Amino acid sequence: MKKIALIASVFALFSPGCPWAQDLHKDINVEQAITPTKRDASRISILPTVTLPPIQAATLNYSNKVVTTRVPNSFTTLDPVAWGDKLYTSPYRGYFNLGVGMPVLIGDISAGYRILDSDKTRLSIWGQYNGDLYKREHTTWHDHTASLGIDLHQAVGRKAFLDGGLDYTYGFHDMPGDDGRFSQSTSRVNLTANLSAEHSGLSYLAGIRLQHFGFYNPHFPGEEPSIDDPYNGYEPVRQNLVGVTFGGKLETGSSSHIGMNIDADFLATGKHYVAGVPFLEENAVHMPSQTSGLITLNPYYELHNSSATLRIGADVDFSIKSGKTIHFSPNVTLAWHGSQVFGAELKFHGGSHLNTLSSLYDITPYMNGSIAYRQSHIPYAIDGKIAFGPFFGGSVEIFGGYAKANNWLMPIVSGIYPAGAVWEGVDVEGYLYGIRLGYDSGKAIAASASYEGAPGKWDRAYYEWRDRARHVINAELKIRPIEKLLLTIGYEFRAGRSCYIYLDEPEQIGGLETYPCEKVSLGVVGDLRVGAGYALTDRFTVFARGENLLARKSIYIGGRPMQSTNAMIGASLKF
């Protein structure tokens, strides 16, 4: 493999840093009112996300070990029609959205159509393209993502539903390399099928998922591949996943039930490299193809009434060919919601994570595509919150948490050929605290603001914040001066962000050779954005948006400079 200088990788020493995003993995609960599965109105572009959301509500993914859902958006992007929310009430069967941006080129196109629409069958097709070209640091950067998919919801009898989907996503991104721009493409295929039903007090779900994700077509500036070495020593890694889910819930009384969820995922990884300290090229070890797995059992008991909910359970993880075999973690929830203006919730949870390439790619697409990683485990995580309101349209939420994560993948500045982000497994623990304020007049004005804080050291940080941020502020104001016009202004701020880099010269400490590491500031991310949308008719809406209006300079993980001030105009049509 080609030797790469550290200079190209230590971009963070002189530049602000990059944001991260990853969903919180919450407990998986198979409680069902047997409602149809609906496609979320989330973005399907695979681009880096500027901010991390705070604590998010848990969602019923069919597995909390792999990422098979749509990828969150980034940059100035066009929100699709809320197709999932409107599927069963909207008189429209299709949508088409188009957005075009500048200063160079930003393009968003999304469309969908419900082919079949009856009492028993919903068959929908959809597609989306997101791309951008922009200049920064005297270089033109490229991102392209295109997806196509088909979703089916089928009623089977009176109390059973079959839901399935097939989608394909192509991605192309470039990033800084030792000799110039390095680029690679990706392919992702998701196939899912799930059956949910209820009979005589028993609710159950059974599902299967298949996924392929891989890096392809690496391009090396100034180098021509040979027949014997088509990738110039670079080994693009690919993964195939097969997973199954079984879940059941049995009523044991008018206000209680017992349940069991079982997830099993098996991941086949092709030839790849494994990185090691101090993360130079010679520390990357070539590995043959291998298969690992993760099986999770989640038994639980739940008691609930109109005022409170108590859930007592545990996660028992069995890892196959990936570190320690058995892990235990709590799965306990206590919530009180007996008042319309006050609520409280406390959760104890944890679990293991496969660390698939697709899940890491969803954090940043600018990653080294030759390295694969082992599983991570969260022995325990505690999340709590209390909420007041609404009082005359206002509300207050105070929240916090503490978590410990073992072998949790955090970004490291490396010199591993040819380019891209590399992750290191770190045993990290830390707290998170915050407050969120909100106001909604019901028609004309809606506002929200939040502050969150966490430590930002090597092993003392909140595991969900990959950039080890110390302070995070989010604020947004929406005004509707007239019924058809909506104005939005928002600001996102992340301070105290940092990364680490190993020094290439070891030190002798207590007779042991140790490589010291240094903290590297990633600077402050600040994104001031404005937007306006006007509904000309019930079917047709036009909009305009601007982002990063303060032109803050930042660097995404993997070395890509963030786009400066940019804007988009567009329209959406329902038909």
C-alpha positions in Angstrom: 0.0 0.0 0.0 1.0 3.5 -0.7 2.5 5.5 2.2 0.5 8.6 3.1 1.7 11.6 5.0 0.0 12.7 8.2 -0.1 16.3 6.9 -3.1 15.5 4.7 -5.0 14.0 7.6 -4.3 16.6 10.3 -6.8 19.0 8.7 -8.4 19.7 12.0 -5.4 21.4 13.4 -6.2 24.5 11.4 -9.9 24.3 10.6 -13.2 24.1 12.4 -14.6 20.6 12.5 -17.4 18.5 11.3 -20.7 17.5 12.8 -21.9 14.1 13.5 -25.4 12.5 13.8 -26.5 9.2 15.0 -29.8 7.9 16.3 -30.2 6.9 19.9 -30.8 3.2 20.1 -33.7 2.8 22.4 -35.6 -0.3 23.6 -37.6 -2.1 21.0 -41.2 -2.6 22.0 -43.7 -4.6 20.0 -46.8 -2.9 21.4 -49.2 -2.6 18.5 -52.5 -1.2 17.8 -52.1 -2.9 14.4 -51.7 0.2 12.3 -50.4 0.1 8.8 -46.7 0.7 8.2 -46.0 4.1 6.6 -43.0 5.4 4.9 -41.4 8.2 7.0 -41.2 11.6 5.5 -37.5 11.7 6.1 -34.7 12.6 3.8 -33.0 9.8 1.8 -29.9 11.7 0.9 -26.6 10.4 2.2 -24.7 13.5 3.1 -23.2 14.7 6.4 -25.5 16.2 9.0 -24.6 19.6 10.4 -26.0 19.0 13.9 -26.9 16.2 16.3 -30.4 16.2 17.6 -30.8 16.0 21.3 -32.6 13.1 22.9 -35.0 11.8 20.3 -38.1 9.7 20.8 -37.6 6.0 20.3 -39.0 4.5 17.1 -40.0 1.0 16.3 -37.2 -0.1 14.0 -37.2 -3.8 13.3 -33.7 -4.0 14.7 -31.7 -1.6 16.8 -28.5 -3.2 15.6 -28.4 -2.1 11.9 -29.4 0.9 10.0 -31.9 0.1 7.3 -34.1 3.2 7.3 -33.8 6.4 5.3 -30.7 8.4 5.8 -31.1 11.9 7.4 -30.5 15.0 5.3 -27.8 17.6 5.2 -27.0 20.9 3.5 -30.0 22.8 2.1 -32.4 20.1 1.2 -35.9 19.7 0.0 -38.4 18.1 2.4 -40.6 15.7 0.6 -44.4 15.6 1.0 -45.4 14.0 4.3 -46.3 10.9 2.4 -46.4 8.6 5.4 -48.7 10.9 7.4 -51.1 11.5 4.5 -51.2 8.0 3.0 -54.6 7.1 4.4 -56.4 10.5 4.4 -54.9 12.5 1.5 -56.9 12.7 -1.7 -53.6 12.9 -3.6 -51.8 9.8 -4.9 -48.5 11.3 -5.9 -46.0 14.1 -5.3 -43.2 15.8 -7.2 -40.6 18.1 -5.5 -37.9 20.1 -7.2 -35.2 22.3 -5.7 -32.2 24.1 -7.2 -29.6 25.9 -5.3 -26.4 28.0 -5.5 -23.6 29.4 -5.4 -22.4 26.6 -7.7 -25.1 23.9 -7.8 -27.4 22.2 -5.4 -30.1 19.9 -6.7 -32.9 18.0 -5.1 -35.6 16.0 -6.9 -38.1 13.7 -5.2 -41.2 12.0 -6.4 -43.6 9.2 -5.4 -46.8 7.6 -6.5 -49.3 5.2 -4.9 -49.9 2.7 -7.7 -52.5 0.6 -5.8 -54.8 2.2 -3.2 -57.5 0.0 -1.9 -58.8 -1.0 1.6 -56.4 -3.9 1.7 -53.4 -2.9 -0.5 -51.2 0.1 -0.7 -48.3 -0.1 -3.2 -46.1 2.9 -3.6 -43.0 3.7 -5.7 -40.7 6.6 -4.9 -37.4 8.0 -6.0 -35.1 10.8 -5.0 -31.8 12.5 -6.1 -29.7 14.9 -4.0 -26.5 16.4 -5.2 -24.2 19.4 -4.7 -21.1 20.9 -6.3 -19.4 23.6 -4.4 -16.0 25.3 -4.2 -14.0 25.5 -1.0 -10.3 25.8 -0.3 -9.7 26.2 -4.1 -11.2 22.8 -4.8 -14.6 21.8 -6.3 -16.3 19.1 -4.1 -19.0 16.7 -5.3 -21.8 14.8 -3.6 -24.4 12.7 -5.5 -27.0 10.4 -4.0 -29.8 8.7 -5.9 -32.4 6.3 -4.6 -35.3 4.2 -5.9 -37.7 2.2 -3.9 -41.0 0.4 -3.7 -43.1 -0.1 -0.5 -46.1 -2.5 0.1 -48.7 -2.6 2.8 -51.1 -5.5 2.6 -53.9 -6.4 4.9 -54.1 -10.1 5.5 -57.4 -11.1 7.0 -59.0 -8.8 9.6 -56.1 -8.3 12.1 -52.9 -9.0 10.3 -50.7 -6.9 8.0 -47.8 -7.6 5.7 -45.4 -4.8 5.1 -42.4 -4.9 2.8 -40.0 -2.8 0.9 -37.1 -2.8 -1.6 -34.8 0.1 -2.3 -31.5 0.8 -3.8 -29.2 3.8 -3.2 -26.1 4.9 -5.1 -23.7 7.4 -3.5 -20.7 9.3 -4.8 -18.4 11.5 -2.7 -14.9 12.8 -2.9 -12.5 13.8 -0.1 -9.0 15.2 0.4 -6.2 12.7 -0.2 -2.4 12.8 -0.1 -2.0 13.7 -3.8 -5.3 15.4 -4.4 -8.9 14.5 -4.4 -9.8 10.9 -3.7 -13.3 9.6 -4.6 -15.3 6.5 -4.3 -18.9 5.3 -4.8 -21.2 3.2 -2.7 -24.1 0.9 -3.3 -26.8 0.0 -0.8 -29.7 -2.4 -1.2 -32.4 -3.0 1.5 -35.0 -5.7 1.3 -37.5 -6.1 4.2 -40.7 -8.1 4.9 -42.6 -8.0 8.1 -45.9 -9.6 9.3 -47.7 -8.2 12.3 -51.0 -9.6 13.7 -53.2 -9.8 16.8 -55.3 -12.7 18.0 -57.0 -13.4 21.3 -54.9 -11.0 23.3 -51.6 -12.0 21.6 -49.9 -9.5 19.4 -46.8 -10.6 17.4 -44.4 -9.4 14.7 -42.1 -11.5 12.5 -39.7 -10.0 10.0 -36.7 -10.6 7.8 -34.2 -8.1 6.4 -31.5 -8.3 3.8 -28.9 -5.6 3.2 -25.9 -5.1 1.0 -23.5 -2.2 1.4 -20.2 -1.7 -0.2 -17.6 0.7 -1.5 -16.8 0.7 -5.2 -14.8 2.4 -7.9 -12.1 4.1 -5.9 -10.3 6.8 -8.0 -6.7 7.8 -7.1 -5.5 11.2 -8.4 -2.4 10.9 -10.6 -2.3 7.1 -10.5 -3.3 4.5 -13.1 -4.4 1.1 -11.8 -2.6 -2.0 -13.0 -4.1 -5.4 -13.8 -2.3 -7.0 -10.9 -3.3 -4.2 -8.5 -6.5 -2.5 -9.8 -7.0 -0.5 -6.6 -3.4 0.6 -5.9 -3.3 -1.5 -2.7 -6.7 -0.2 -1.5 -9.2 -2.9 -0.7 -12.8 -1.6 -1.0 -14.8 -3.5 1.7 -18.3 -4.8 1.2 -20.8 -6.3 3.6 -24.0 -8.4 3.4 -26.4 -8.7 6.3 -29.2 -11.2 7.0 -31.4 -10.4 9.9 -34.6 -11.7 11.5 -37.0 -10.3 14.1 -39.6 -12.1 16.3 -41.6 -10.2 18.9 -44.7 -11.0 20.9 -46.9 -9.5 23.6 -49.5 -11.4 25.6 -52.1 -9.6 27.7 -52.0 -10.7 31.3 -54.8 -8.4 32.5 -56.6 -5.3 31.6 -53.5 -3.1 32.4 -50.5 -5.5 32.0 -48.8 -7.7 29.6 -45.6 -9.7 29.1 -43.5 -9.7 26.0 -40.4 -11.0 24.3 -38.4 -9.5 21.4 -35.7 -11.5 19.5 -33.3 -10.0 17.0 -30.7 -12.0 15.1 -28.3 -10.3 12.7 -25.5 -12.0 10.7 -23.0 -9.9 9.0 -20.6 -11.1 6.3 -17.6 -8.8 5.7 -15.4 -9.2 2.7 -11.6 -8.7 2.6 -10.7 -5.7 4.7 -8.2 -4.0 6.9 -8.2 -3.5 10.7 -6.6 -0.3 12.0 -4.3 -0.1 15.1 -2.4 2.5 17.1 -1.0 4.9 16.1 -3.1 4.7 13.0 -0.5 5.0 10.3 -0.5 2.9 7.1 1.8 0.3 8.5 -0.5 -0.3 11.4 -3.4 -1.5 9.2 -3.6 -5.3 9.0 -5.1 -7.1 6.1 -7.9 -9.5 7.1 -9.7 -12.3 5.1 -13.4 -12.4 4.7 -15.3 -13.2 7.9 -18.8 -13.5 9.3 -20.0 -12.2 12.7 -23.3 -12.1 14.4 -25.4 -10.6 17.1 -28.5 -12.2 18.8 -30.5 -10.2 21.3 -33.2 -11.4 23.6 -35.4 -8.8 25.3 -37.9 -10.3 27.8 -40.0 -7.7 29.6 -43.1 -7.1 31.8 -45.2 -3.9 31.5 -47.8 -2.5 33.8 -49.7 0.6 32.8 -52.8 2.7 33.6 -54.0 6.2 32.9 -51.4 7.8 35.1 -48.2 5.7 34.9 -46.3 3.1 32.9 -43.8 0.7 34.4 -41.7 -1.6 32.2 -39.2 -4.1 33.6 -36.9 -6.0 31.2 -33.4 -6.7 30.1 -31.3 -7.1 27.0 -29.2 -10.2 26.7 -26.8 -10.0 23.8 -24.9 -13.0 22.3 -22.0 -11.9 20.1 -20.6 -14.3 17.5 -17.0 -13.9 16.6 -16.7 -10.4 17.9 -15.3 -10.0 21.3 -17.0 -11.0 24.6 -19.8 -13.6 23.9 -22.5 -12.5 26.4 -23.5 -9.0 27.5 -26.3 -8.0 29.8 -28.0 -4.6 30.0 -31.1 -3.2 31.6 -34.3 -2.3 29.8 -36.5 -0.5 32.4 -38.9 2.4 31.9 -40.8 4.3 34.5 -43.1 7.1 33.3 -45.8 9.2 35.0 -48.3 11.1 32.8 -51.2 11.6 35.1 -51.4 15.4 34.5 -52.1 17.3 31.3 -49.4 19.8 32.2 -46.7 17.7 33.9 -45.0 14.4 32.9 -41.8 12.6 33.9 -39.9 9.6 32.5 -36.9 7.6 33.6 -35.2 5.0 31.4 -32.4 2.5 32.0 -31.2 0.8 28.8 -28.2 -0.5 26.9 -27.3 -3.0 24.3 -24.8 -4.0 21.6 -24.2 -2.6 18.2 -22.9 -4.3 15.1 -21.1 -1.2 13.7 -22.0 -2.0 10.1 -20.3 0.1 7.4 -23.7 1.4 6.4 -24.4 2.8 9.9 -21.0 4.5 10.0 -21.5 5.8 6.5 -24.7 7.4 7.7 -22.7 9.4 10.2 -20.2 10.6 7.5 -19.8 9.4 3.9 -16.2 10.7 3.9 -14.8 7.6 5.5 -12.0 5.2 4.6 -13.7 2.4 2.7 -11.1 -0.3 3.4 -11.5 -0.7 7.2 -14.1 -2.7 9.1 -14.9 -2.6 12.8 -15.9 -4.8 15.7 -19.0 -4.5 17.8 -19.6 -2.0 20.6 -21.6 -2.5 23.8 -23.4 -0.1 26.1 -23.5 -1.7 29.6 -26.0 0.9 30.8 -27.5 4.3 29.8 -29.8 6.4 31.9 -32.1 9.0 30.3 -34.5 11.1 32.3 -36.8 14.1 31.6 -39.5 16.1 33.2 -41.9 18.2 31.2 -44.2 21.1 32.1 -46.9 22.5 30.0 -48.4 23.6 27.8 -49.3 26.7 29.8 -50.9 29.3 27.5 -48.9 27.8 24.6 -45.6 27.5 26.5 -43.8 24.4 27.6 -40.5 23.5 29.4 -38.6 20.3 29.3 -35.6 19.5 31.5 -33.6 16.4 30.6 -30.4 14.6 31.2 -28.6 11.3 31.1 -25.5 9.3 31.8 -24.1 6.4 29.8 -21.1 4.1 29.6 -20.1 2.6 26.2 -17.3 0.1 25.6 -15.4 0.0 22.3 -17.5 2.9 21.2 -16.3 4.1 17.8 -15.0 7.7 18.0 -13.2 9.6 15.1 -9.4 9.7 15.0 -7.1 11.7 12.9 -5.1 9.1 11.0 -2.5 8.6 8.2 -4.0 5.4 6.7 -4.0 5.3 2.9 -5.6 6.8 0.9 -8.0 9.1 2.7 -11.2 9.3 4.7 -12.3 9.0 8.3 -11.1 6.2 10.6 -12.7 5.2 13.8 -11.2 3.9 17.1 -12.9 1.9 19.7 -12.9 3.9 23.0 -14.3 3.0 26.4 -16.2 6.3 27.0 -18.6 7.4 29.7 -20.2 10.7 30.5 -23.3 12.7 31.2 -25.7 14.9 29.2 -27.9 17.7 30.6 -30.2 20.2 29.0 -33.3 22.3 28.9 -35.8 22.9 26.1 -38.3 25.7 25.8 -41.2 25.9 23.4 -44.1 28.1 22.5 -47.0 27.6 20.0 -49.8 30.1 19.6 -51.7 27.6 17.5 -51.7 29.5 14.3 -49.4 32.4 13.8 -46.2 31.7 15.9 -44.2 28.7 17.0 -40.8 29.0 18.7 -38.4 26.6 20.4 -34.9 26.9 22.0 -32.7 24.4 23.7 -29.4 24.1 25.4 -27.4 20.9 26.1 -24.0 20.3 27.7 -21.7 17.4 28.1 -18.0 16.7 28.9 -15.5 16.5 26.0 -12.5 14.5 27.0 -10.9 11.4 25.5 -12.8 8.9 27.7 -15.2 11.3 29.4 -17.8 12.4 26.8 -21.4 11.6 25.9 -21.3 8.6 23.6 -24.0 10.0 21.2 -21.9 13.1 20.5 -19.1 11.8 18.2 -17.4 15.2 18.1 -17.2 15.4 21.9 -19.0 18.8 21.9 -19.3 20.7 25.2 -22.1 23.1 24.5 -25.0 22.9 22.0 -27.7 25.4 21.3 -30.6 25.1 18.9 -33.3 27.7 18.2 -36.1 28.1 15.7 -38.9 30.6 15.1 -41.8 30.0 12.7 -44.2 32.8 11.8 -47.3 32.6 9.6 -48.3 36.2 8.9 -51.0 35.0 6.5 -52.5 31.6 6.2 -50.6 30.6 3.1 -47.2 32.0 4.0 -44.7 30.4 6.4 -41.4 32.1 7.5 -38.7 30.3 9.4 -35.5 31.4 11.0 -33.2 29.0 12.9 -29.7 28.8 14.4 -27.6 25.8 15.4 -24.4 26.1 17.5 -21.9 23.6 18.7 -18.9 24.6 20.7 -16.0 22.8 22.4 -15.8 20.2 19.6 -12.6 18.1 19.5 -10.8 15.1 18.1 -7.6 13.3 18.9 -4.5 12.3 17.1 -1.7 9.9 18.1 1.9 11.0 17.9 4.0 8.7 15.8 6.8 8.4 18.4 6.2 6.1 21.3 7.0 6.8 25.0 8.2 4.4 27.6 5.8 4.4 30.6 6.4 1.8 33.3 8.4 -0.3 31.0 5.6 -0.3 28.4 5.8 1.4 25.0 2.8 3.8 24.7 1.8 6.2 22.0 0.6 9.5 23.4 -2.3 11.3 21.8 -3.1 14.9 21.6 -6.4 16.8 21.6 -7.2 18.7 18.4 -9.8 21.4 18.4 -12.5 21.1 15.7 -13.7 24.7 16.2 -17.3 25.9 16.4 -20.1 25.1 14.1 -22.7 27.9 13.7 -25.5 27.6 11.1 -27.9 30.5 10.7 -30.7 29.6 8.3 -33.9 31.2 7.0 -36.7 29.9 4.8 -40.0 30.9 3.4 -42.8 28.8 1.8 -46.0 29.9 0.1 -48.9 27.7 -0.8 -50.3 29.0 -4.1 -52.9 26.2 -4.0 -53.6 23.1 -1.9 -51.6 21.2 -4.5 -48.7 23.6 -5.3 -46.2 25.2 -3.0 -43.1 27.3 -3.7 -40.3 27.9 -1.3 -36.8 29.6 -0.8 -34.1 28.8 1.8 -30.7 29.9 2.8 -28.2 28.2 5.1 -24.9 29.0 6.8 -25.6 32.7 6.3 -22.7 33.6 8.6 -20.3 31.7 6.3 -18.7 29.8 9.2 -15.8 27.6 8.1 -16.1 24.0 9.2 -14.7 20.6 8.3 -16.6 17.4 8.0 -15.2 14.3 9.5 -13.0 12.8 6.8 -11.5 16.2 5.8 -14.1 17.7 3.6 -14.6 21.5 4.1 -18.2 22.4 4.8 -20.1 24.4 2.2 -20.3 28.1 2.8 -23.4 30.3 2.5 -25.9 28.6 0.1 -29.4 29.0 -1.0 -32.2 27.0 -2.7 -35.5 27.8 -4.4 -38.0 25.2 -5.4 -41.6 23.9 -5.6 -43.6 20.9 -4.6 -46.7 19.5 -6.3 -49.2 17.0 -5.0 -51.4 15.2 -7.6 
